[in-house]
């Protein structure tokens, strides 16, 4: 009887070990490396290496542009603005200095100071001056401005000339086109008159100068030869 009990116990132990062999003693990983087959190895040529896909480089979150900044420089020219009586010279120089324009003051003799101004006498008020300006534009006349200087406020200036014949021709042309009450008068006679020569004037600065021109009636801004260095 005792022998039978021990026999059954031994059978159970053997059966337990048999069915749990993987847990009790797991198989060791094979140390045998896979076979290397030299005949299947191939050396790549430089072109084949170059053609191989490349790993994408990390792209910077904030790319830096290397393109040079484009700087646009306005062309410049020299202009002559005149002529001015002594009482107005300081006022116009203040305007020029505010725009940081290099300038020279040229004193002119009595004969040099003679100018012929073509204009329409002051209108009653701003509204009348604006109405007349609109009327002139419908006639195709663009080269004029409404004077703002108190003494001549709301007069309409058509131009200032050294040559009297040019002034006369303009008067005749304006009258022929239907502009009435056009006057030609001599301006700035006498001593002590000056002209400003302005250097390095861009189109932007020229526009600013012309905005101030109505404050100086009987003056003209014209392109001129730059002074020699």
Biotite code that builds the C-alpha atoms (Angstrom):
import biotite.structure as struc

atoms = struc.array([
    struc.Atom([0.000, 0.000, 0.000], chain_id="A", res_id=1, res_name="UNK", atom_name="CA", element="C"),
    struc.Atom([2.774, 2.435, 0.935], chain_id="A", res_id=2, res_name="UNK", atom_name="CA", element="C"),
    struc.Atom([4.584, 1.575, -2.291], chain_id="A", res_id=3, res_name="UNK", atom_name="CA", element="C"),
    struc.Atom([1.509, 2.425, -4.324], chain_id="A", res_id=4, res_name="UNK", atom_name="CA", element="C"),
    struc.Atom([1.189, 5.850, -2.640], chain_id="A", res_id=5, res_name="UNK", atom_name="CA", element="C"),
    struc.Atom([4.811, 6.702, -3.403], chain_id="A", res_id=6, res_name="UNK", atom_name="CA", element="C"),
    struc.Atom([4.425, 5.566, -6.970], chain_id="A", res_id=7, res_name="UNK", atom_name="CA", element="C"),
    struc.Atom([1.406, 7.861, -7.514], chain_id="A", res_id=8, res_name="UNK", atom_name="CA", element="C"),
    struc.Atom([3.275, 10.787, -5.915], chain_id="A", res_id=9, res_name="UNK", atom_name="CA", element="C"),
    struc.Atom([6.262, 10.249, -8.229], chain_id="A", res_id=10, res_name="UNK", atom_name="CA", element="C"),
    struc.Atom([3.981, 10.108, -11.271], chain_id="A", res_id=11, res_name="UNK", atom_name="CA", element="C"),
    struc.Atom([2.388, 13.457, -10.276], chain_id="A", res_id=12, res_name="UNK", atom_name="CA", element="C"),
    struc.Atom([5.781, 15.107, -9.821], chain_id="A", res_id=13, res_name="UNK", atom_name="CA", element="C"),
    struc.Atom([6.971, 13.933, -13.227], chain_id="A", res_id=14, res_name="UNK", atom_name="CA", element="C"),
    struc.Atom([3.739, 15.081, -14.851], chain_id="A", res_id=15, res_name="UNK", atom_name="CA", element="C"),
    struc.Atom([4.007, 18.514, -13.190], chain_id="A", res_id=16, res_name="UNK", atom_name="CA", element="C"),
    struc.Atom([7.579, 18.975, -14.381], chain_id="A", res_id=17, res_name="UNK", atom_name="CA", element="C"),
    struc.Atom([6.723, 17.844, -17.922], chain_id="A", res_id=18, res_name="UNK", atom_name="CA", element="C"),
    struc.Atom([3.812, 20.249, -18.371], chain_id="A", res_id=19, res_name="UNK", atom_name="CA", element="C"),
    struc.Atom([5.629, 23.239, -16.784], chain_id="A", res_id=20, res_name="UNK", atom_name="CA", element="C"),
    struc.Atom([9.066, 22.777, -18.246], chain_id="A", res_id=21, res_name="UNK", atom_name="CA", element="C"),
    struc.Atom([8.912, 26.161, -20.059], chain_id="A", res_id=22, res_name="UNK", atom_name="CA", element="C"),
    struc.Atom([8.278, 27.976, -16.793], chain_id="A", res_id=23, res_name="UNK", atom_name="CA", element="C"),
    struc.Atom([10.753, 26.021, -14.703], chain_id="A", res_id=24, res_name="UNK", atom_name="CA", element="C"),
    struc.Atom([13.569, 26.116, -17.251], chain_id="A", res_id=25, res_name="UNK", atom_name="CA", element="C"),
    struc.Atom([12.884, 28.597, -20.176], chain_id="A", res_id=26, res_name="UNK", atom_name="CA", element="C"),
    struc.Atom([14.904, 27.898, -23.290], chain_id="A", res_id=27, res_name="UNK", atom_name="CA", element="C"),
    struc.Atom([18.006, 30.053, -23.704], chain_id="A", res_id=28, res_name="UNK", atom_name="CA", element="C"),
    struc.Atom([18.191, 32.352, -26.656], chain_id="A", res_id=29, res_name="UNK", atom_name="CA", element="C"),
    struc.Atom([20.198, 30.877, -29.388], chain_id="A", res_id=30, res_name="UNK", atom_name="CA", element="C"),
    struc.Atom([23.662, 32.285, -29.539], chain_id="A", res_id=31, res_name="UNK", atom_name="CA", element="C"),
    struc.Atom([23.940, 31.270, -33.126], chain_id="A", res_id=32, res_name="UNK", atom_name="CA", element="C"),
    struc.Atom([23.915, 34.290, -35.409], chain_id="A", res_id=33, res_name="UNK", atom_name="CA", element="C"),
    struc.Atom([22.119, 34.125, -38.727], chain_id="A", res_id=34, res_name="UNK", atom_name="CA", element="C"),
    struc.Atom([24.226, 33.019, -41.580], chain_id="A", res_id=35, res_name="UNK", atom_name="CA", element="C"),
    struc.Atom([26.013, 35.806, -43.501], chain_id="A", res_id=36, res_name="UNK", atom_name="CA", element="C"),
    struc.Atom([25.885, 35.357, -47.215], chain_id="A", res_id=37, res_name="UNK", atom_name="CA", element="C"),
    struc.Atom([28.824, 37.331, -48.724], chain_id="A", res_id=38, res_name="UNK", atom_name="CA", element="C"),
    struc.Atom([27.757, 36.528, -52.288], chain_id="A", res_id=39, res_name="UNK", atom_name="CA", element="C"),
    struc.Atom([24.646, 38.684, -51.770], chain_id="A", res_id=40, res_name="UNK", atom_name="CA", element="C"),
    struc.Atom([26.579, 41.757, -50.541], chain_id="A", res_id=41, res_name="UNK", atom_name="CA", element="C"),
    struc.Atom([27.041, 44.653, -53.006], chain_id="A", res_id=42, res_name="UNK", atom_name="CA", element="C"),
    struc.Atom([29.194, 47.787, -52.868], chain_id="A", res_id=43, res_name="UNK", atom_name="CA", element="C"),
    struc.Atom([27.320, 50.960, -53.829], chain_id="A", res_id=44, res_name="UNK", atom_name="CA", element="C"),
    struc.Atom([28.770, 53.429, -56.292], chain_id="A", res_id=45, res_name="UNK", atom_name="CA", element="C"),
    struc.Atom([28.960, 57.191, -55.331], chain_id="A", res_id=46, res_name="UNK", atom_name="CA", element="C"),
    struc.Atom([25.987, 57.947, -57.611], chain_id="A", res_id=47, res_name="UNK", atom_name="CA", element="C"),
    struc.Atom([23.897, 55.245, -55.929], chain_id="A", res_id=48, res_name="UNK", atom_name="CA", element="C"),
    struc.Atom([24.831, 56.623, -52.505], chain_id="A", res_id=49, res_name="UNK", atom_name="CA", element="C"),
    struc.Atom([23.840, 60.141, -53.622], chain_id="A", res_id=50, res_name="UNK", atom_name="CA", element="C"),
    struc.Atom([20.504, 58.840, -54.940], chain_id="A", res_id=51, res_name="UNK", atom_name="CA", element="C"),
    struc.Atom([19.569, 57.173, -51.666], chain_id="A", res_id=52, res_name="UNK", atom_name="CA", element="C"),
    struc.Atom([16.768, 58.898, -49.681], chain_id="A", res_id=53, res_name="UNK", atom_name="CA", element="C"),
    struc.Atom([18.158, 61.349, -47.149], chain_id="A", res_id=54, res_name="UNK", atom_name="CA", element="C"),
    struc.Atom([16.803, 61.950, -43.717], chain_id="A", res_id=55, res_name="UNK", atom_name="CA", element="C"),
    struc.Atom([14.791, 65.165, -43.635], chain_id="A", res_id=56, res_name="UNK", atom_name="CA", element="C"),
    struc.Atom([16.575, 67.773, -41.625], chain_id="A", res_id=57, res_name="UNK", atom_name="CA", element="C"),
    struc.Atom([14.682, 69.533, -38.885], chain_id="A", res_id=58, res_name="UNK", atom_name="CA", element="C"),
    struc.Atom([13.218, 72.755, -40.215], chain_id="A", res_id=59, res_name="UNK", atom_name="CA", element="C"),
    struc.Atom([13.634, 75.835, -38.088], chain_id="A", res_id=60, res_name="UNK", atom_name="CA", element="C"),
    struc.Atom([10.356, 77.119, -36.679], chain_id="A", res_id=61, res_name="UNK", atom_name="CA", element="C"),
    struc.Atom([11.364, 80.645, -37.648], chain_id="A", res_id=62, res_name="UNK", atom_name="CA", element="C"),
    struc.Atom([13.266, 80.628, -40.943], chain_id="A", res_id=63, res_name="UNK", atom_name="CA", element="C"),
    struc.Atom([15.665, 83.514, -41.342], chain_id="A", res_id=64, res_name="UNK", atom_name="CA", element="C"),
    struc.Atom([15.555, 85.257, -44.679], chain_id="A", res_id=65, res_name="UNK", atom_name="CA", element="C"),
    struc.Atom([18.946, 85.930, -46.188], chain_id="A", res_id=66, res_name="UNK", atom_name="CA", element="C"),
    struc.Atom([17.587, 88.088, -49.000], chain_id="A", res_id=67, res_name="UNK", atom_name="CA", element="C"),
    struc.Atom([19.042, 91.608, -48.845], chain_id="A", res_id=68, res_name="UNK", atom_name="CA", element="C"),
    struc.Atom([16.684, 94.434, -47.934], chain_id="A", res_id=69, res_name="UNK", atom_name="CA", element="C"),
    struc.Atom([15.539, 96.457, -50.941], chain_id="A", res_id=70, res_name="UNK", atom_name="CA", element="C"),
    struc.Atom([16.213, 100.173, -50.481], chain_id="A", res_id=71, res_name="UNK", atom_name="CA", element="C"),
    struc.Atom([14.524, 102.521, -52.908], chain_id="A", res_id=72, res_name="UNK", atom_name="CA", element="C"),
    struc.Atom([16.303, 105.831, -53.315], chain_id="A", res_id=73, res_name="UNK", atom_name="CA", element="C"),
    struc.Atom([14.351, 108.732, -54.795], chain_id="A", res_id=74, res_name="UNK", atom_name="CA", element="C"),
    struc.Atom([16.121, 110.718, -57.460], chain_id="A", res_id=75, res_name="UNK", atom_name="CA", element="C"),
    struc.Atom([16.963, 114.286, -56.518], chain_id="A", res_id=76, res_name="UNK", atom_name="CA", element="C"),
    struc.Atom([17.265, 117.583, -58.355], chain_id="A", res_id=77, res_name="UNK", atom_name="CA", element="C"),
    struc.Atom([17.922, 121.242, -57.666], chain_id="A", res_id=78, res_name="UNK", atom_name="CA", element="C"),
    struc.Atom([15.244, 123.926, -57.749], chain_id="A", res_id=79, res_name="UNK", atom_name="CA", element="C"),
    struc.Atom([15.028, 127.694, -57.679], chain_id="A", res_id=80, res_name="UNK", atom_name="CA", element="C"),
    struc.Atom([12.315, 129.339, -55.600], chain_id="A", res_id=81, res_name="UNK", atom_name="CA", element="C"),
    struc.Atom([11.848, 133.069, -55.789], chain_id="A", res_id=82, res_name="UNK", atom_name="CA", element="C"),
    struc.Atom([11.828, 135.823, -55.653], chain_id="A", res_id=83, res_name="UNK", atom_name="CA", element="C"),
    struc.Atom([11.287, 137.031, -52.091], chain_id="A", res_id=84, res_name="UNK", atom_name="CA", element="C"),
    struc.Atom([11.101, 140.439, -50.515], chain_id="A", res_id=85, res_name="UNK", atom_name="CA", element="C"),
    struc.Atom([13.156, 140.864, -47.333], chain_id="A", res_id=86, res_name="UNK", atom_name="CA", element="C"),
    struc.Atom([10.002, 140.662, -45.184], chain_id="A", res_id=87, res_name="UNK", atom_name="CA", element="C"),
    struc.Atom([9.193, 137.191, -46.548], chain_id="A", res_id=88, res_name="UNK", atom_name="CA", element="C"),
    struc.Atom([12.684, 135.731, -46.691], chain_id="A", res_id=89, res_name="UNK", atom_name="CA", element="C"),
    struc.Atom([12.780, 134.587, -43.055], chain_id="A", res_id=90, res_name="UNK", atom_name="CA", element="C"),
    struc.Atom([9.383, 132.912, -43.399], chain_id="A", res_id=91, res_name="UNK", atom_name="CA", element="C"),
    struc.Atom([10.392, 130.855, -46.433], chain_id="A", res_id=92, res_name="UNK", atom_name="CA", element="C"),
    struc.Atom([13.748, 129.913, -44.876], chain_id="A", res_id=93, res_name="UNK", atom_name="CA", element="C"),
    struc.Atom([11.824, 128.585, -41.861], chain_id="A", res_id=94, res_name="UNK", atom_name="CA", element="C"),
    struc.Atom([9.812, 126.345, -44.202], chain_id="A", res_id=95, res_name="UNK", atom_name="CA", element="C"),
    struc.Atom([12.983, 125.123, -45.933], chain_id="A", res_id=96, res_name="UNK", atom_name="CA", element="C"),
    struc.Atom([14.729, 124.366, -42.638], chain_id="A", res_id=97, res_name="UNK", atom_name="CA", element="C"),
    struc.Atom([11.709, 122.428, -41.359], chain_id="A", res_id=98, res_name="UNK", atom_name="CA", element="C"),
    struc.Atom([12.055, 120.150, -44.414], chain_id="A", res_id=99, res_name="UNK", atom_name="CA", element="C"),
    struc.Atom([15.830, 119.822, -43.882], chain_id="A", res_id=100, res_name="UNK", atom_name="CA", element="C"),
    struc.Atom([16.624, 120.973, -47.421], chain_id="A", res_id=101, res_name="UNK", atom_name="CA", element="C"),
    struc.Atom([20.085, 122.292, -48.179], chain_id="A", res_id=102, res_name="UNK", atom_name="CA", element="C"),
    struc.Atom([19.779, 125.765, -49.674], chain_id="A", res_id=103, res_name="UNK", atom_name="CA", element="C"),
    struc.Atom([21.569, 128.922, -50.690], chain_id="A", res_id=104, res_name="UNK", atom_name="CA", element="C"),
    struc.Atom([20.201, 132.456, -50.597], chain_id="A", res_id=105, res_name="UNK", atom_name="CA", element="C"),
    struc.Atom([21.074, 134.397, -53.756], chain_id="A", res_id=106, res_name="UNK", atom_name="CA", element="C"),
    struc.Atom([20.763, 138.161, -53.565], chain_id="A", res_id=107, res_name="UNK", atom_name="CA", element="C"),
    struc.Atom([19.494, 139.747, -56.765], chain_id="A", res_id=108, res_name="UNK", atom_name="CA", element="C"),
    struc.Atom([19.902, 143.193, -58.176], chain_id="A", res_id=109, res_name="UNK", atom_name="CA", element="C"),
    struc.Atom([16.960, 145.443, -59.017], chain_id="A", res_id=110, res_name="UNK", atom_name="CA", element="C"),
    struc.Atom([17.000, 144.373, -62.668], chain_id="A", res_id=111, res_name="UNK", atom_name="CA", element="C"),
    struc.Atom([17.334, 140.671, -61.857], chain_id="A", res_id=112, res_name="UNK", atom_name="CA", element="C"),
    struc.Atom([14.453, 140.909, -59.411], chain_id="A", res_id=113, res_name="UNK", atom_name="CA", element="C"),
    struc.Atom([11.848, 141.867, -62.004], chain_id="A", res_id=114, res_name="UNK", atom_name="CA", element="C"),
    struc.Atom([9.183, 139.175, -62.450], chain_id="A", res_id=115, res_name="UNK", atom_name="CA", element="C"),
    struc.Atom([5.861, 139.104, -64.275], chain_id="A", res_id=116, res_name="UNK", atom_name="CA", element="C"),
    struc.Atom([3.036, 137.502, -62.331], chain_id="A", res_id=117, res_name="UNK", atom_name="CA", element="C"),
    struc.Atom([-0.091, 136.181, -64.071], chain_id="A", res_id=118, res_name="UNK", atom_name="CA", element="C"),
    struc.Atom([-3.041, 135.774, -61.730], chain_id="A", res_id=119, res_name="UNK", atom_name="CA", element="C"),
    struc.Atom([-6.758, 136.197, -61.163], chain_id="A", res_id=120, res_name="UNK", atom_name="CA", element="C"),
    struc.Atom([-7.542, 138.766, -58.426], chain_id="A", res_id=121, res_name="UNK", atom_name="CA", element="C"),
    struc.Atom([-8.761, 137.501, -55.022], chain_id="A", res_id=122, res_name="UNK", atom_name="CA", element="C"),
    struc.Atom([-12.259, 136.009, -54.986], chain_id="A", res_id=123, res_name="UNK", atom_name="CA", element="C"),
    struc.Atom([-14.738, 136.893, -52.198], chain_id="A", res_id=124, res_name="UNK", atom_name="CA", element="C"),
    struc.Atom([-14.271, 133.742, -50.097], chain_id="A", res_id=125, res_name="UNK", atom_name="CA", element="C"),
    struc.Atom([-12.898, 130.203, -49.976], chain_id="A", res_id=126, res_name="UNK", atom_name="CA", element="C"),
    struc.Atom([-16.026, 128.700, -51.519], chain_id="A", res_id=127, res_name="UNK", atom_name="CA", element="C"),
    struc.Atom([-15.859, 131.027, -54.521], chain_id="A", res_id=128, res_name="UNK", atom_name="CA", element="C"),
    struc.Atom([-12.164, 130.255, -54.969], chain_id="A", res_id=129, res_name="UNK", atom_name="CA", element="C"),
    struc.Atom([-12.829, 126.505, -54.892], chain_id="A", res_id=130, res_name="UNK", atom_name="CA", element="C"),
    struc.Atom([-15.673, 126.882, -57.384], chain_id="A", res_id=131, res_name="UNK", atom_name="CA", element="C"),
    struc.Atom([-13.399, 128.803, -59.735], chain_id="A", res_id=132, res_name="UNK", atom_name="CA", element="C"),
    struc.Atom([-10.652, 126.193, -59.333], chain_id="A", res_id=133, res_name="UNK", atom_name="CA", element="C"),
    struc.Atom([-13.096, 123.441, -60.309], chain_id="A", res_id=134, res_name="UNK", atom_name="CA", element="C"),
    struc.Atom([-14.198, 125.499, -63.312], chain_id="A", res_id=135, res_name="UNK", atom_name="CA", element="C"),
    struc.Atom([-10.592, 125.918, -64.459], chain_id="A", res_id=136, res_name="UNK", atom_name="CA", element="C"),
    struc.Atom([-10.024, 122.165, -64.282], chain_id="A", res_id=137, res_name="UNK", atom_name="CA", element="C"),
    struc.Atom([-13.045, 121.531, -66.497], chain_id="A", res_id=138, res_name="UNK", atom_name="CA", element="C"),
    struc.Atom([-11.370, 123.835, -69.041], chain_id="A", res_id=139, res_name="UNK", atom_name="CA", element="C"),
    struc.Atom([-8.275, 121.622, -68.931], chain_id="A", res_id=140, res_name="UNK", atom_name="CA", element="C"),
    struc.Atom([-6.198, 124.127, -66.950], chain_id="A", res_id=141, res_name="UNK", atom_name="CA", element="C"),
    struc.Atom([-4.144, 122.397, -64.233], chain_id="A", res_id=142, res_name="UNK", atom_name="CA", element="C"),
    struc.Atom([-1.124, 124.617, -63.631], chain_id="A", res_id=143, res_name="UNK", atom_name="CA", element="C"),
    struc.Atom([-2.406, 127.037, -60.980], chain_id="A", res_id=144, res_name="UNK", atom_name="CA", element="C"),
    struc.Atom([-2.933, 127.316, -57.236], chain_id="A", res_id=145, res_name="UNK", atom_name="CA", element="C"),
    struc.Atom([-5.182, 129.261, -54.884], chain_id="A", res_id=146, res_name="UNK", atom_name="CA", element="C"),
    struc.Atom([-3.185, 131.787, -52.857], chain_id="A", res_id=147, res_name="UNK", atom_name="CA", element="C"),
    struc.Atom([-3.426, 131.465, -49.052], chain_id="A", res_id=148, res_name="UNK", atom_name="CA", element="C"),
    struc.Atom([-1.262, 134.399, -47.981], chain_id="A", res_id=149, res_name="UNK", atom_name="CA", element="C"),
    struc.Atom([-3.560, 136.909, -46.169], chain_id="A", res_id=150, res_name="UNK", atom_name="CA", element="C"),
    struc.Atom([-2.913, 139.896, -48.434], chain_id="A", res_id=151, res_name="UNK", atom_name="CA", element="C"),
    struc.Atom([-3.724, 137.887, -51.585], chain_id="A", res_id=152, res_name="UNK", atom_name="CA", element="C"),
    struc.Atom([-5.943, 135.176, -50.114], chain_id="A", res_id=153, res_name="UNK", atom_name="CA", element="C"),
    struc.Atom([-8.161, 133.426, -52.697], chain_id="A", res_id=154, res_name="UNK", atom_name="CA", element="C"),
    struc.Atom([-6.362, 134.920, -55.659], chain_id="A", res_id=155, res_name="UNK", atom_name="CA", element="C"),
    struc.Atom([-5.498, 132.317, -58.290], chain_id="A", res_id=156, res_name="UNK", atom_name="CA", element="C"),
    struc.Atom([-1.886, 132.255, -59.450], chain_id="A", res_id=157, res_name="UNK", atom_name="CA", element="C"),
    struc.Atom([-1.090, 130.936, -62.935], chain_id="A", res_id=158, res_name="UNK", atom_name="CA", element="C"),
    struc.Atom([2.656, 131.519, -62.996], chain_id="A", res_id=159, res_name="UNK", atom_name="CA", element="C"),
    struc.Atom([5.612, 133.868, -62.571], chain_id="A", res_id=160, res_name="UNK", atom_name="CA", element="C"),
    struc.Atom([7.987, 134.664, -65.427], chain_id="A", res_id=161, res_name="UNK", atom_name="CA", element="C"),
    struc.Atom([11.258, 136.467, -66.014], chain_id="A", res_id=162, res_name="UNK", atom_name="CA", element="C"),
    struc.Atom([10.373, 136.907, -69.669], chain_id="A", res_id=163, res_name="UNK", atom_name="CA", element="C"),
    struc.Atom([7.493, 139.351, -70.090], chain_id="A", res_id=164, res_name="UNK", atom_name="CA", element="C"),
    struc.Atom([6.543, 137.859, -73.467], chain_id="A", res_id=165, res_name="UNK", atom_name="CA", element="C"),
    struc.Atom([5.954, 134.440, -71.863], chain_id="A", res_id=166, res_name="UNK", atom_name="CA", element="C"),
    struc.Atom([3.654, 136.072, -69.328], chain_id="A", res_id=167, res_name="UNK", atom_name="CA", element="C"),
    struc.Atom([1.777, 137.883, -72.084], chain_id="A", res_id=168, res_name="UNK", atom_name="CA", element="C"),
    struc.Atom([1.369, 134.656, -74.061], chain_id="A", res_id=169, res_name="UNK", atom_name="CA", element="C"),
    struc.Atom([-0.119, 132.928, -71.021], chain_id="A", res_id=170, res_name="UNK", atom_name="CA", element="C"),
    struc.Atom([-2.609, 135.744, -70.457], chain_id="A", res_id=171, res_name="UNK", atom_name="CA", element="C"),
    struc.Atom([-3.757, 135.543, -74.062], chain_id="A", res_id=172, res_name="UNK", atom_name="CA", element="C"),
    struc.Atom([-4.084, 131.755, -73.904], chain_id="A", res_id=173, res_name="UNK", atom_name="CA", element="C"),
    struc.Atom([-6.150, 131.888, -70.697], chain_id="A", res_id=174, res_name="UNK", atom_name="CA", element="C"),
    struc.Atom([-8.484, 134.506, -72.115], chain_id="A", res_id=175, res_name="UNK", atom_name="CA", element="C"),
    struc.Atom([-8.875, 132.493, -75.315], chain_id="A", res_id=176, res_name="UNK", atom_name="CA", element="C"),
    struc.Atom([-9.940, 129.492, -73.197], chain_id="A", res_id=177, res_name="UNK", atom_name="CA", element="C"),
    struc.Atom([-12.603, 131.545, -71.417], chain_id="A", res_id=178, res_name="UNK", atom_name="CA", element="C"),
    struc.Atom([-10.818, 132.721, -68.259], chain_id="A", res_id=179, res_name="UNK", atom_name="CA", element="C"),
    struc.Atom([-11.789, 136.315, -67.557], chain_id="A", res_id=180, res_name="UNK", atom_name="CA", element="C"),
    struc.Atom([-10.171, 138.991, -65.383], chain_id="A", res_id=181, res_name="UNK", atom_name="CA", element="C"),
    struc.Atom([-6.645, 137.623, -65.812], chain_id="A", res_id=182, res_name="UNK", atom_name="CA", element="C"),
    struc.Atom([-3.976, 140.120, -64.735], chain_id="A", res_id=183, res_name="UNK", atom_name="CA", element="C"),
    struc.Atom([-0.318, 140.447, -65.618], chain_id="A", res_id=184, res_name="UNK", atom_name="CA", element="C"),
    struc.Atom([1.645, 142.593, -63.182], chain_id="A", res_id=185, res_name="UNK", atom_name="CA", element="C"),
    struc.Atom([5.272, 143.328, -62.367], chain_id="A", res_id=186, res_name="UNK", atom_name="CA", element="C"),
    struc.Atom([6.369, 141.826, -59.048], chain_id="A", res_id=187, res_name="UNK", atom_name="CA", element="C"),
    struc.Atom([9.332, 142.341, -56.757], chain_id="A", res_id=188, res_name="UNK", atom_name="CA", element="C"),
    struc.Atom([10.884, 145.461, -58.182], chain_id="A", res_id=189, res_name="UNK", atom_name="CA", element="C"),
    struc.Atom([13.467, 147.264, -56.106], chain_id="A", res_id=190, res_name="UNK", atom_name="CA", element="C"),
    struc.Atom([16.505, 146.335, -54.048], chain_id="A", res_id=191, res_name="UNK", atom_name="CA", element="C"),
    struc.Atom([17.059, 143.591, -51.489], chain_id="A", res_id=192, res_name="UNK", atom_name="CA", element="C"),
    struc.Atom([15.255, 140.718, -53.187], chain_id="A", res_id=193, res_name="UNK", atom_name="CA", element="C"),
    struc.Atom([16.432, 137.121, -52.944], chain_id="A", res_id=194, res_name="UNK", atom_name="CA", element="C"),
    struc.Atom([16.043, 133.744, -54.608], chain_id="A", res_id=195, res_name="UNK", atom_name="CA", element="C"),
    struc.Atom([16.595, 130.404, -52.917], chain_id="A", res_id=196, res_name="UNK", atom_name="CA", element="C"),
    struc.Atom([18.545, 127.640, -54.637], chain_id="A", res_id=197, res_name="UNK", atom_name="CA", element="C"),
    struc.Atom([17.455, 124.281, -53.187], chain_id="A", res_id=198, res_name="UNK", atom_name="CA", element="C"),
    struc.Atom([19.641, 121.177, -53.467], chain_id="A", res_id=199, res_name="UNK", atom_name="CA", element="C"),
    struc.Atom([18.879, 117.459, -53.177], chain_id="A", res_id=200, res_name="UNK", atom_name="CA", element="C"),
    struc.Atom([15.104, 117.852, -53.566], chain_id="A", res_id=201, res_name="UNK", atom_name="CA", element="C"),
    struc.Atom([13.162, 114.608, -54.026], chain_id="A", res_id=202, res_name="UNK", atom_name="CA", element="C"),
    struc.Atom([9.689, 114.398, -55.564], chain_id="A", res_id=203, res_name="UNK", atom_name="CA", element="C"),
    struc.Atom([8.272, 114.003, -52.055], chain_id="A", res_id=204, res_name="UNK", atom_name="CA", element="C"),
    struc.Atom([9.995, 117.161, -50.847], chain_id="A", res_id=205, res_name="UNK", atom_name="CA", element="C"),
    struc.Atom([8.917, 119.018, -53.975], chain_id="A", res_id=206, res_name="UNK", atom_name="CA", element="C"),
    struc.Atom([5.326, 118.147, -53.163], chain_id="A", res_id=207, res_name="UNK", atom_name="CA", element="C"),
    struc.Atom([5.777, 119.577, -49.664], chain_id="A", res_id=208, res_name="UNK", atom_name="CA", element="C"),
    struc.Atom([7.262, 122.774, -51.089], chain_id="A", res_id=209, res_name="UNK", atom_name="CA", element="C"),
    struc.Atom([4.334, 123.255, -53.450], chain_id="A", res_id=210, res_name="UNK", atom_name="CA", element="C"),
    struc.Atom([1.924, 122.856, -50.546], chain_id="A", res_id=211, res_name="UNK", atom_name="CA", element="C"),
    struc.Atom([3.588, 125.889, -48.969], chain_id="A", res_id=212, res_name="UNK", atom_name="CA", element="C"),
    struc.Atom([3.831, 127.910, -52.185], chain_id="A", res_id=213, res_name="UNK", atom_name="CA", element="C"),
    struc.Atom([0.316, 129.460, -51.862], chain_id="A", res_id=214, res_name="UNK", atom_name="CA", element="C"),
    struc.Atom([1.607, 131.298, -48.779], chain_id="A", res_id=215, res_name="UNK", atom_name="CA", element="C"),
    struc.Atom([4.103, 133.134, -50.991], chain_id="A", res_id=216, res_name="UNK", atom_name="CA", element="C"),
    struc.Atom([2.134, 134.601, -53.931], chain_id="A", res_id=217, res_name="UNK", atom_name="CA", element="C"),
    struc.Atom([4.072, 135.895, -56.899], chain_id="A", res_id=218, res_name="UNK", atom_name="CA", element="C"),
    struc.Atom([6.838, 133.295, -56.417], chain_id="A", res_id=219, res_name="UNK", atom_name="CA", element="C"),
    struc.Atom([7.720, 130.344, -58.621], chain_id="A", res_id=220, res_name="UNK", atom_name="CA", element="C"),
    struc.Atom([9.404, 126.988, -58.010], chain_id="A", res_id=221, res_name="UNK", atom_name="CA", element="C"),
    struc.Atom([11.355, 125.824, -61.051], chain_id="A", res_id=222, res_name="UNK", atom_name="CA", element="C"),
    struc.Atom([13.961, 123.138, -61.665], chain_id="A", res_id=223, res_name="UNK", atom_name="CA", element="C"),
    struc.Atom([17.416, 124.655, -61.962], chain_id="A", res_id=224, res_name="UNK", atom_name="CA", element="C"),
    struc.Atom([21.052, 123.731, -62.540], chain_id="A", res_id=225, res_name="UNK", atom_name="CA", element="C"),
    struc.Atom([22.723, 122.513, -59.369], chain_id="A", res_id=226, res_name="UNK", atom_name="CA", element="C"),
    struc.Atom([25.515, 124.735, -58.038], chain_id="A", res_id=227, res_name="UNK", atom_name="CA", element="C"),
    struc.Atom([29.006, 123.484, -58.827], chain_id="A", res_id=228, res_name="UNK", atom_name="CA", element="C"),
    struc.Atom([30.884, 121.923, -55.899], chain_id="A", res_id=229, res_name="UNK", atom_name="CA", element="C"),
])
